[in-house]
Amino acid sequence: NLTSLTIVGDYAYLTNGNFHIAGIADPQNLTSVGSVNIPGTALDVAVAADRAYVVSSNFAAPYGHLRIFDVLTPTAPLELGSLSFIAEARAVAITGTHAIVANDIVGLSIVDVANPATPQLRRTFATNGQAYDIAIKGNYAFVATASCAVNCAGGLQVIDLADPVNPTDVFFSPLPSQPTRLTIQADLLLLANGNGGLAQFDISDPTAPVNLGLTALGAKAVAVAASGNDAFVATGASGLQHLTLTPTTLDGGLPNLANALAAAFLDDYAYIGDGAGLFVVDTSTVEAPVIVRQIATAGWVYDIAFAAGYAYVAIDEAGLLIFDVSNPADPQFVTSLDTPGSVQAILVAGDYAYLADGATGLRVLDVSDPTQPAELTVIDTAGLARGLALDGATLYLADFDRGLRIFDLSDPADPAEIGLYNTPGEARAVAAAGNYAYVADGFNGLRIIDVTQPANPAEVGSFSNFRYAHDLQLSGSYVYLANDSGGLQLFDVANPAQPNLLDTKNSAGLAWGVAIDPGRRLIGLADRYGGFYLYRQDGISLKGTVVQANGHGFAGITINSSAGGSAVSDAGGLFIFNEPALGPQILTPTGAGYSFLPASQTVAVPTGLANIQFVVLPEPVQANISNGGGSLSYTATNGVTTTLTVPPGAVSSAVTLVLTPTVVLPPAGHAFAGHAFVLAAYQGGSELPNFSFDLPVSITLDYGDDDLGNIGHESSLALYWTTSQTWSLAGASCSPPASSLLLTDQNQLQTAFCRTGRFGLFGDLSQRFLPIILRP
């Protein structure tokens, strides 16, 4: 089993129980150039200045070893010296003239290797847990420590090695499960955390790494490697998993808002509710949010909603407060409305406001004049009304111990209950879109309910880690969950039956309320006892390609996003939106003289970023053809021309021919050569289906060398035709069949046809075979 791999120049140095060197100058022809049998099991190798440092472990004392090899000649590694340890040697890193060994229960062993023939143990340094792996950046060692039975803690430990003989402990972050291997990619540290998944840390300040959260993998993370924005995690028997690194980073916060319960964004401001009142925070500088206004309230602020220049604030037993927020930095009190219950949530839609009023149920207000709200309807929901969500004309209410209630708002002033689903926990908040409702269900976590039939809702998926789900927000196919001591959690719910936990952000207290600002990619977390946290979804890029019908990229096409912004395809067809807005958006390509397949695509950020492709095609062309004949032609995106010539007498009465370039799937054993079109005949504005010409229509089709990429033999090129699912040679549409002429020296095909339909240029599919070598 491969236990480590280090690449230096044209050689790979690896351990798999023994020590091997492989030549990798030609990646298609790897060669073994040197190897050394190592007593015990070689676990790691580091290479510096033509020397390889190999650590190994034994089942008997001495349990660990460091061996130093001269690899100036990789084909003949020469052992220079060695050193034994009382504990297993699991990993090694080099700094200057010292080898730093991750020495299991001992911690770090610091070895002077200035004289490789006689390495000297200068000192040991006890780590918080069993030292499993080590990486060095600058003067700092980053150590993965694993927990053990007594006085051991698993996590990430940072040790200052400015003076290697006198190391100092500067940081430790405990982690669940068993950290094993780590790697550093610029300022990002990735740590394989056993059953805890993949941990990420921002180490731009090595003395105070920021825990960016855990990514659950559904399997045990054993080792990790990274390149650019891609991480590759070895998960034992579950194989290799690939993740795109789009970390959510902590940008700013206000820990002094100790009892924050609710948050909402308005322009560049966050409105935060806590036990002391309503706070207005300027977040235009995300890294340094500033409180610009504080408004004392008579109770806890549980929810905040904005509509038409007003803020509606739920104040527990004090009812509802309404503010004019035409100047978001300076809200002005307008009026209040007391209720007999405890206002937990508020939702405003048009002229109506809906209050979740605790034990007194659902209340409907007329807010057509926000200065004079008037109560219209009260519905006793039997539970404790806690959360609200609206999707179209359907209102969803989280009713605590009575689950999820569903109301029809055909009459918005008088909701009619049409469904009920009794969740297993305590329904505190709800979000909804399309066929699904998402419930924060207390100790029972996230519950996903199929509401396709509101009268018969059914749970289809769930996630619980035995924390307490207080609040959630939905953006596209992502759910952001405030999960008490479990922190802020990000779920991909593209498959509602299997919500996938992508990221966790731990906070100091209890994660209670969550808000999102899609345009700025901000997530606000109200943390009871921990204050207000601001996170930003960083490193996201929305990428796609614009290709021609032959699959080659096409430059100069502008892609517009409905969420704002645009991108232009480069010479390879690639377009990139850097840091796009969160949530669903429609991408639409534009270019004068071109049409596109598809005309637009809907994507969700940060999910749904793969396989975005547009095919650019010439716009349709048309010609009026009389009994005297005529012609029409178009130029493909690679500059070659197709011309149709209709001879005199081919039509008995005038028709309009419309040629629409397209792409088609070839029949089995064939490949598409980049040219296809639909030809239709019209008369009086109506299509003449399966129109037949009285005489063959000739076609001259030029093609480019770039159209032949998947064609096995250019001589096999032919124009095919169909009106159904079966392709035939275009000439077969005539009786007798028309002949064709292929001029490969001119890249031109000449043939004829007699009927309208769908046409495609195909050739034999290029196939490559590898020899089978049998050894006795």
VENTARA-V490488 format. One record per helix or strand of 2 or more residues. SS is the DSSP state (H for helix, E for strand). FROM is the first residue (numbers start at 0). LEN is the number of residues. If there is no record, write none. Layout:
# VENTARA-V490488
[[SS;FROM;LEN] [SS;FROM;LEN]]
This chain:
# VENTARA-V490488
[[E;3;5] [E;10;5] [E;18;5] [E;30;6] [E;40;8] [E;50;7] [E;63;7] [H;73;3] [E;77;8] [E;90;5] [E;97;5] [E;107;5] [H;115;3] [E;119;6] [E;129;8] [E;139;7] [E;154;6] [H;163;3] [E;167;7] [E;181;4] [E;187;5] [E;197;5] [H;205;3] [E;209;6] [E;222;5] [E;229;5] [H;235;3] [E;239;5] [E;247;7] [E;261;5] [E;268;6] [E;276;6] [H;285;3] [E;289;7] [E;302;5] [E;309;5] [E;319;5] [E;331;6] [E;344;5] [E;351;5] [E;361;5] [H;369;3] [E;373;6] [E;386;5] [E;393;5] [E;403;5] [E;415;6] [E;428;5] [E;435;5] [E;445;5] [H;453;3] [E;457;6] [E;470;5] [E;477;5] [E;487;5] [H;495;3] [E;499;6] [E;509;8] [H;517;3] [E;521;7] [E;530;7] [E;540;7] [E;557;4] [E;565;3] [E;573;5] [E;582;8] [E;593;4] [E;599;6] [E;612;6] [E;620;6] [E;628;7] [E;640;6] [E;654;7] [E;669;14] [E;685;2] [E;691;11] [H;704;3] [H;713;3] [E;717;5] [E;727;2] [H;729;4] [E;740;3] [E;747;8] [E;756;9]]
